[in-house]
Amino acid sequence: MKKRASDAAVGALVLGVSGLLIGAVSGSRGLALASLLFVIGSVVMRLFESKSKWSKALAIFMLPALLLTYLQPKKKPSSERDRP
């Protein structure tokens, strides 16, 4: 797949703007978390693109773990559940 320079420029602009937005909303911890998610997501995509069956199996194992770790709703502590 051929990539044009304009595609790379648009991608860099989107990453920059999203980084600034995340930094403004949640600070450096949010930037660190977003960077970690981006790196893990790109590793999973590279593993899916590989021809090896073992790398695809690892990607299938990593993807649900990634989604379940960051997308599950947080449980409230038991002391907050009992309050009316």
N, CA, C and O atoms as a Tinker XYZ file with bonds, in Angstrom:
   336  protein
     1  N      0.843000   -1.169000    0.000000    73     2
     2  CA     0.000000    0.000000    0.000000    64     1     3
     3  C      0.892000    1.237000    0.000000    63     2     4     5
     4  O      1.758000    1.385000    0.862000    81     3
     5  N      0.682000    2.102000   -0.948000    73     3     6
     6  CA     1.478000    3.319000   -1.051000    64     5     7
     7  C      0.876000    4.407000   -0.181000    63     6     8     9
     8  O     -0.341000    4.592000   -0.132000    81     7
     9  N      1.753000    5.120000    0.501000    73     7    10
    10  CA     1.311000    6.234000    1.336000    64     9    11
    11  C      1.836000    7.519000    0.739000    63    10    12    13
    12  O      2.996000    7.609000    0.335000    81    11
    13  N      0.966000    8.510000    0.690000    73    11    14
    14  CA     1.377000    9.816000    0.183000    64    13    15
    15  C      1.839000   10.679000    1.343000    63    14    16    17
    16  O      1.518000   10.415000    2.502000    81    15
    17  N      2.593000   11.706000    1.014000    73    15    18
    18  CA     3.092000   12.624000    2.037000    64    17    19
    19  C      1.938000   13.368000    2.710000    63    18    20    21
    20  O      2.008000   13.684000    3.897000    81    19
    21  N      0.881000   13.646000    1.954000    73    19    22
    22  CA    -0.255000   14.353000    2.551000    64    21    23
    23  C     -0.969000   13.479000    3.583000    63    22    24    25
    24  O     -1.493000   13.997000    4.570000    81    23
    25  N     -0.996000   12.161000    3.367000    73    23    26
    26  CA    -1.598000   11.263000    4.359000    64    25    27
    27  C     -0.800000   11.282000    5.656000    63    26    28    29
    28  O     -1.373000   11.284000    6.745000    81    27
    29  N      0.510000   11.294000    5.536000    73    27    30
    30  CA     1.356000   11.347000    6.723000    64    29    31
    31  C      1.185000   12.675000    7.452000    63    30    32    33
    32  O      1.181000   12.712000    8.682000    81    31
    33  N      1.044000   13.763000    6.703000    73    31    34
    34  CA     0.855000   15.080000    7.317000    64    33    35
    35  C     -0.478000   15.155000    8.054000    63    34    36    37
    36  O     -0.551000   15.701000    9.155000    81    35
    37  N     -1.527000   14.609000    7.453000    73    35    38
    38  CA    -2.841000   14.604000    8.105000    64    37    39
    39  C     -2.797000   13.737000    9.354000    63    38    40    41
    40  O     -3.361000   14.110000   10.383000    81    39
    41  N     -2.137000   12.587000    9.282000    73    39    42
    42  CA    -2.011000   11.721000   10.451000    64    41    43
    43  C     -1.250000   12.392000   11.577000    63    42    44    45
    44  O     -1.642000   12.289000   12.739000    81    43
    45  N     -0.160000   13.083000   11.245000    73    43    46
    46  CA     0.617000   13.788000   12.264000    64    45    47
    47  C     -0.199000   14.921000   12.877000    63    46    48    49
    48  O     -0.126000   15.154000   14.083000    81    47
    49  N     -0.971000   15.623000   12.058000    73    47    50
    50  CA    -1.821000   16.700000   12.561000    64    49    51
    51  C     -2.885000   16.165000   13.510000    63    50    52    53
    52  O     -3.129000   16.753000   14.563000    81    51
    53  N     -3.519000   15.056000   13.146000    73    51    54
    54  CA    -4.545000   14.457000   14.005000    64    53    55
    55  C     -3.932000   14.000000   15.323000    63    54    56    57
    56  O     -4.510000   14.230000   16.386000    81    55
    57  N     -2.763000   13.354000   15.267000    73    55    58
    58  CA    -2.101000   12.928000   16.503000    64    57    59
    59  C     -1.712000   14.124000   17.372000    63    58    60    61
    60  O     -1.858000   14.073000   18.593000    81    59
    61  N     -1.225000   15.181000   16.763000    73    59    62
    62  CA    -0.846000   16.367000   17.518000    64    61    63
    63  C     -2.033000   17.028000   18.186000    63    62    64    65
    64  O     -1.971000   17.381000   19.363000    81    63
    65  N     -3.109000   17.195000   17.445000    73    63    66
    66  CA    -4.308000   17.832000   18.004000    64    65    67
    67  C     -4.911000   16.966000   19.102000    63    66    68    69
    68  O     -5.315000   17.483000   20.144000    81    67
    69  N     -4.976000   15.654000   18.882000    73    67    70
    70  CA    -5.532000   14.782000   19.919000    64    69    71
    71  C     -4.633000   14.777000   21.155000    63    70    72    73
    72  O     -5.133000   14.711000   22.277000    81    71
    73  N     -3.313000   14.847000   20.966000    73    71    74
    74  CA    -2.402000   14.935000   22.109000    64    73    75
    75  C     -2.603000   16.206000   22.899000    63    74    76    77
    76  O     -2.594000   16.182000   24.130000    81    75
    77  N     -2.783000   17.319000   22.208000    73    75    78
    78  CA    -3.044000   18.587000   22.893000    64    77    79
    79  C     -4.373000   18.555000   23.643000    63    78    80    81
    80  O     -4.473000   19.067000   24.758000    81    79
    81  N     -5.384000   17.958000   23.036000    73    79    82
    82  CA    -6.692000   17.860000   23.679000    64    81    83
    83  C     -6.622000   16.979000   24.921000    63    82    84    85
    84  O     -7.150000   17.340000   25.973000    81    83
    85  N     -5.977000   15.836000   24.802000    73    83    86
    86  CA    -5.844000   14.943000   25.951000    64    85    87
    87  C     -5.024000   15.609000   27.045000    63    86    88    89
    88  O     -5.357000   15.498000   28.225000    81    87
    89  N     -3.961000   16.297000   26.665000    73    87    90
    90  CA    -3.139000   17.006000   27.650000    64    89    91
    91  C     -3.903000   18.102000   28.366000    63    90    92    93
    92  O     -3.725000   18.307000   29.567000    81    91
    93  N     -4.759000   18.810000   27.632000    73    91    94
    94  CA    -5.550000   19.880000   28.241000    64    93    95
    95  C     -6.607000   19.330000   29.185000    63    94    96    97
    96  O     -6.899000   19.931000   30.219000    81    95
    97  N     -7.180000   18.183000   28.825000    73    95    98
    98  CA    -8.261000   17.636000   29.638000    64    97    99
    99  C     -7.734000   16.871000   30.848000    63    98   100   101
   100  O     -8.237000   17.049000   31.957000    81    99
   101  N     -6.723000   16.019000   30.647000    73    99   102
   102  CA    -6.335000   15.136000   31.743000    64   101   103
   103  C     -4.864000   15.206000   32.137000    63   102   104   105
   104  O     -4.434000   14.450000   33.009000    81   103
   105  N     -4.098000   16.068000   31.538000    73   103   106
   106  CA    -2.716000   16.262000   31.963000    64   105   107
   107  C     -1.761000   15.189000   31.468000    63   106   108   109
   108  O     -2.048000   14.471000   30.511000    81   107
   109  N     -0.621000   15.097000   32.139000    73   107   110
   110  CA     0.442000   14.204000   31.685000    64   109   111
   111  C      0.088000   12.732000   31.882000    63   110   112   113
   112  O      0.526000   11.888000   31.099000    81   111
   113  N     -0.694000   12.407000   32.911000    73   111   114
   114  CA    -1.098000   11.007000   33.099000    64   113   115
   115  C     -1.995000   10.551000   31.950000    63   114   116   117
   116  O     -1.893000    9.412000   31.496000    81   115
   117  N     -2.858000   11.421000   31.486000    73   115   118
   118  CA    -3.708000   11.089000   30.353000    64   117   119
   119  C     -2.907000   10.907000   29.074000    63   118   120   121
   120  O     -3.191000   10.014000   28.276000    81   119
   121  N     -1.897000   11.765000   28.883000    73   119   122
   122  CA    -1.023000   11.621000   27.717000    64   121   123
   123  C     -0.250000   10.312000   27.762000    63   122   124   125
   124  O     -0.086000    9.648000   26.738000    81   123
   125  N      0.225000    9.941000   28.946000    73   123   126
   126  CA     0.952000    8.675000   29.085000    64   125   127
   127  C      0.042000    7.491000   28.795000    63   126   128   129
   128  O      0.452000    6.555000   28.109000    81   127
   129  N     -1.172000    7.514000   29.300000    73   127   130
   130  CA    -2.114000    6.425000   29.059000    64   129   131
   131  C     -2.492000    6.341000   27.590000    63   130   132   133
   132  O     -2.530000    5.250000   27.021000    81   131
   133  N     -2.773000    7.483000   26.968000    73   131   134
   134  CA    -3.126000    7.490000   25.552000    64   133   135
   135  C     -1.961000    6.998000   24.698000    63   134   136   137
   136  O     -2.171000    6.279000   23.721000    81   135
   137  N     -0.741000    7.376000   25.054000    73   135   138
   138  CA     0.432000    6.902000   24.315000    64   137   139
   139  C      0.592000    5.396000   24.452000    63   138   140   141
   140  O      0.892000    4.707000   23.477000    81   139
   141  N      0.391000    4.887000   25.661000    73   139   142
   142  CA     0.482000    3.447000   25.888000    64   141   143
   143  C     -0.570000    2.697000   25.085000    63   142   144   145
   144  O     -0.271000    1.674000   24.470000    81   143
   145  N     -1.795000    3.198000   25.089000    73   143   146
   146  CA    -2.860000    2.554000   24.307000    64   145   147
   147  C     -2.557000    2.596000   22.814000    63   146   148   149
   148  O     -2.829000    1.635000   22.095000    81   147
   149  N     -1.998000    3.701000   22.350000    73   147   150
   150  CA    -1.649000    3.832000   20.932000    64   149   151
   151  C     -0.567000    2.822000   20.553000    63   150   152   153
   152  O     -0.660000    2.175000   19.510000    81   151
   153  N      0.449000    2.685000   21.386000    73   151   154
   154  CA     1.535000    1.748000   21.102000    64   153   155
   155  C      1.030000    0.309000   21.119000    63   154   156   157
   156  O      1.355000   -0.472000   20.225000    81   155
   157  N      0.248000   -0.044000   22.117000    73   155   158
   158  CA    -0.277000   -1.404000   22.197000    64   157   159
   159  C     -1.204000   -1.684000   21.020000    63   158   160   161
   160  O     -1.163000   -2.771000   20.444000    81   159
   161  N     -2.034000   -0.720000   20.662000    73   159   162
   162  CA    -2.924000   -0.897000   19.511000    64   161   163
   163  C     -2.164000   -1.079000   18.214000    63   162   164   165
   164  O     -2.551000   -1.896000   17.378000    81   163
   165  N     -1.085000   -0.330000   18.034000    73   163   166
   166  CA    -0.309000   -0.487000   16.804000    64   165   167
   167  C      0.425000   -1.818000   16.778000    63   166   168   169
   168  O      0.587000   -2.409000   15.711000    81   167
   169  N      0.872000   -2.301000   17.935000    73   167   170
   170  CA     1.504000   -3.626000   17.988000    64   169   171
   171  C      0.492000   -4.705000   17.628000    63   170   172   173
   172  O      0.811000   -5.634000   16.886000    81   171
   173  N     -0.727000   -4.589000   18.149000    73   171   174
   174  CA    -1.769000   -5.570000   17.827000    64   173   175
   175  C     -2.079000   -5.548000   16.332000    63   174   176   177
   176  O     -2.242000   -6.606000   15.723000    81   175
   177  N     -2.161000   -4.366000   15.735000    73   175   178
   178  CA    -2.440000   -4.288000   14.293000    64   177   179
   179  C     -1.310000   -4.903000   13.475000    63   178   180   181
   180  O     -1.571000   -5.598000   12.493000    81   179
   181  N     -0.069000   -4.660000   13.860000    73   179   182
   182  CA     1.079000   -5.270000   13.154000    64   181   183
   183  C      1.047000   -6.787000   13.288000    63   182   184   185
   184  O      1.351000   -7.501000   12.333000    81   183
   185  N      0.684000   -7.281000   14.463000    73   183   186
   186  CA     0.608000   -8.728000   14.645000    64   185   187
   187  C     -0.495000   -9.333000   13.793000    63   186   188   189
   188  O     -0.328000  -10.429000   13.258000    81   187
   189  N     -1.622000   -8.639000   13.658000    73   187   190
   190  CA    -2.701000   -9.136000   12.807000    64   189   191
   191  C     -2.287000   -9.174000   11.339000    63   190   192   193
   192  O     -2.725000  -10.057000   10.601000    81   191
   193  N     -1.456000   -8.238000   10.906000    73   191   194
   194  CA    -1.026000   -8.179000    9.513000    64   193   195
   195  C      0.032000   -9.226000    9.182000    63   194   196   197
   196  O      0.288000   -9.499000    8.009000    81   195
   197  N      0.643000   -9.809000   10.196000    73   195   198
   198  CA     1.701000  -10.791000    9.979000    64   197   199
   199  C      1.117000  -12.092000    9.402000    63   198   200   201
   200  O     -0.064000  -12.388000    9.584000    81   199
   201  N      1.954000  -12.850000    8.713000    73   199   202
   202  CA     1.502000  -14.108000    8.113000    64   201   203
   203  C      1.620000  -15.289000    9.066000    63   202   204   205
   204  O      1.051000  -16.349000    8.804000    81   203
   205  N      2.346000  -15.126000   10.165000    73   203   206
   206  CA     2.549000  -16.210000   11.119000    64   205   207
   207  C      1.278000  -16.448000   11.925000    63   206   208   209
   208  O      0.617000  -15.500000   12.349000    81   207
   209  N      0.945000  -17.701000   12.130000    73   207   210
   210  CA    -0.258000  -18.010000   12.907000    64   209   211
   211  C     -0.043000  -17.707000   14.391000    63   210   212   213
   212  O     -1.002000  -17.411000   15.104000    81   211
   213  N      1.201000  -17.779000   14.862000    73   211   214
   214  CA     1.482000  -17.501000   16.260000    64   213   215
   215  C      1.340000  -16.017000   16.571000    63   214   216   217
   216  O      0.870000  -15.653000   17.649000    81   215
   217  N      1.734000  -15.169000   15.652000    73   215   218
   218  CA     1.582000  -13.737000   15.894000    64   217   219
   219  C      0.107000  -13.337000   15.875000    63   218   220   221
   220  O     -0.312000  -12.466000   16.638000    81   219
   221  N     -0.673000  -13.969000   15.009000    73   219   222
   222  CA    -2.115000  -13.686000   15.002000    64   221   223
   223  C     -2.769000  -14.191000   16.280000    63   222   224   225
   224  O     -3.681000  -13.553000   16.805000    81   223
   225  N     -2.310000  -15.328000   16.782000    73   223   226
   226  CA    -2.852000  -15.845000   18.043000    64   225   227
   227  C     -2.518000  -14.900000   19.198000    63   226   228   229
   228  O     -3.350000  -14.669000   20.075000    81   227
   229  N     -1.308000  -14.359000   19.196000    73   227   230
   230  CA    -0.925000  -13.400000   20.238000    64   229   231
   231  C     -1.757000  -12.127000   20.133000    63   230   232   233
   232  O     -2.156000  -11.564000   21.153000    81   231
   233  N     -2.023000  -11.669000   18.917000    73   231   234
   234  CA    -2.845000  -10.473000   18.726000    64   233   235
   235  C     -4.274000  -10.716000   19.210000    63   234   236   237
   236  O     -4.882000   -9.842000   19.827000    81   235
   237  N     -4.800000  -11.897000   18.930000    73   235   238
   238  CA    -6.154000  -12.228000   19.389000    64   237   239
   239  C     -6.199000  -12.276000   20.905000    63   238   240   241
   240  O     -7.211000  -11.921000   21.509000    81   239
   241  N     -5.104000  -12.716000   21.530000    73   239   242
   242  CA    -5.023000  -12.745000   22.987000    64   241   243
   243  C     -4.885000  -11.336000   23.561000    63   242   244   245
   244  O     -5.476000  -11.033000   24.598000    81   243
   245  N     -4.117000  -10.475000   22.903000    73   243   246
   246  CA    -3.863000   -9.129000   23.416000    64   245   247
   247  C     -5.060000   -8.193000   23.267000    63   246   248   249
   248  O     -5.302000   -7.356000   24.137000    81   247
   249  N     -5.805000   -8.325000   22.182000    73   247   250
   250  CA    -6.886000   -7.381000   21.908000    64   249   251
   251  C     -7.994000   -7.412000   22.961000    63   250   252   253
   252  O     -8.363000   -6.353000   23.466000    81   251
   253  N     -8.539000   -8.574000   23.312000    73   251   254
   254  CA    -9.569000   -8.548000   24.370000    64   253   255
   255  C     -9.031000   -8.060000   25.710000    63   254   256   257
   256  O     -9.737000   -7.383000   26.458000    81   255
   257  N     -7.785000   -8.402000   26.011000    73   255   258
   258  CA    -7.205000   -7.928000   27.267000    64   257   259
   259  C     -7.111000   -6.413000   27.263000    63   258   260   261
   260  O     -7.385000   -5.769000   28.276000    81   259
   261  N     -6.725000   -5.840000   26.133000    73   259   262
   262  CA    -6.647000   -4.386000   26.011000    64   261   263
   263  C     -8.022000   -3.763000   26.168000    63   262   264   265
   264  O     -8.184000   -2.786000   26.900000    81   263
   265  N     -9.011000   -4.321000   25.487000    73   263   266
   266  CA   -10.358000   -3.756000   25.560000    64   265   267
   267  C    -10.955000   -3.906000   26.949000    63   266   268   269
   268  O    -11.566000   -2.970000   27.464000    81   267
   269  N    -10.789000   -5.062000   27.555000    73   267   270
   270  CA   -11.383000   -5.276000   28.871000    64   269   271
   271  C    -10.696000   -4.446000   29.948000    63   270   272   273
   272  O    -11.339000   -4.037000   30.915000    81   271
   273  N     -9.423000   -4.199000   29.795000    73   271   274
   274  CA    -8.704000   -3.420000   30.800000    64   273   275
   275  C     -9.182000   -1.981000   30.831000    63   274   276   277
   276  O     -9.367000   -1.420000   31.911000    81   275
   277  N     -9.385000   -1.376000   29.680000    73   275   278
   278  CA    -9.659000    0.060000   29.645000    64   277   279
   279  C    -11.101000    0.423000   29.339000    63   278   280   281
   280  O    -11.472000    1.585000   29.502000    81   279
   281  N    -11.932000   -0.515000   28.904000    73   279   282
   282  CA   -13.291000   -0.155000   28.533000    64   281   283
   283  C    -14.353000   -0.658000   29.499000    63   282   284   285
   284  O    -15.516000   -0.273000   29.380000    81   283
   285  N    -13.987000   -1.505000   30.447000    73   283   286
   286  CA   -14.974000   -1.972000   31.412000    64   285   287
   287  C    -15.339000   -0.848000   32.371000    63   286   288   289
   288  O    -14.480000   -0.057000   32.763000    81   287
   289  N    -16.609000   -0.775000   32.747000    73   287   290
   290  CA   -16.978000    0.235000   33.741000    64   289   291
   291  C    -16.345000   -0.103000   35.086000    63   290   292   293
   292  O    -16.242000   -1.272000   35.460000    81   291
   293  N    -15.933000    0.914000   35.794000    73   291   294
   294  CA   -15.312000    0.722000   37.103000    64   293   295
   295  C    -16.384000    0.417000   38.140000    63   294   296   297
   296  O    -17.444000    1.043000   38.150000    81   295
   297  N    -16.105000   -0.541000   39.006000    73   295   298
   298  CA   -17.045000   -0.885000   40.063000    64   297   299
   299  C    -16.918000    0.114000   41.207000    63   298   300   301
   300  O    -15.819000    0.556000   41.543000    81   299
   301  N    -18.047000    0.459000   41.794000    73   299   302
   302  CA   -18.043000    1.356000   42.940000    64   301   303
   303  C    -17.647000    0.559000   44.181000    63   302   304   305
   304  O    -17.948000   -0.631000   44.274000    81   303
   305  N    -16.986000    1.194000   45.117000    73   303   306
   306  CA   -16.688000    0.513000   46.380000    64   305   307
   307  C    -17.967000    0.110000   47.090000    63   306   308   309
   308  O    -19.008000    0.740000   46.902000    81   307
   309  N    -17.899000   -0.932000   47.901000    73   307   310
   310  CA   -19.103000   -1.449000   48.564000    64   309   311
   311  C    -19.736000   -0.416000   49.484000    63   310   312   313
   312  O    -20.950000   -0.448000   49.683000    81   311
   313  N    -18.963000    0.488000   50.045000    73   311   314
   314  CA   -19.533000    1.511000   50.929000    64   313   315
   315  C    -20.423000    2.484000   50.160000    63   314   316   317
   316  O    -21.369000    3.027000   50.731000    81   315
   317  N    -20.144000    2.716000   48.882000    73   315   318
   318  CA   -20.973000    3.617000   48.076000    64   317   319
   319  C    -22.214000    2.917000   47.541000    63   318   320   321
   320  O    -23.222000    3.570000   47.272000    81   319
   321  N    -22.154000    1.602000   47.382000    73   319   322
   322  CA   -23.319000    0.864000   46.858000    64   321   323
   323  C    -24.448000    0.810000   47.870000    63   322   324   325
   324  O    -25.616000    0.789000   47.481000    81   323
   325  N    -24.131000    0.787000   49.157000    73   323   326
   326  CA   -25.149000    0.630000   50.198000    64   325   327
   327  C    -25.896000    1.920000   50.501000    63   326   328   329
   328  O    -26.972000    1.879000   51.099000    81   327
   329  N    -25.356000    3.053000   50.105000    73   327   330
   330  CA   -26.000000    4.336000   50.401000    64   329   331
   331  C    -27.239000    4.519000   49.553000    63   330   332   333
   332  O    -27.247000    4.149000   48.379000    81   331
   333  N    -28.311000    5.097000   50.142000    73   331   334
   334  CA   -29.548000    5.345000   49.358000    64   333   335
   335  C    -29.436000    6.537000   48.450000    63   334   336
   336  O    -30.386000    6.863000   47.739000    81   335
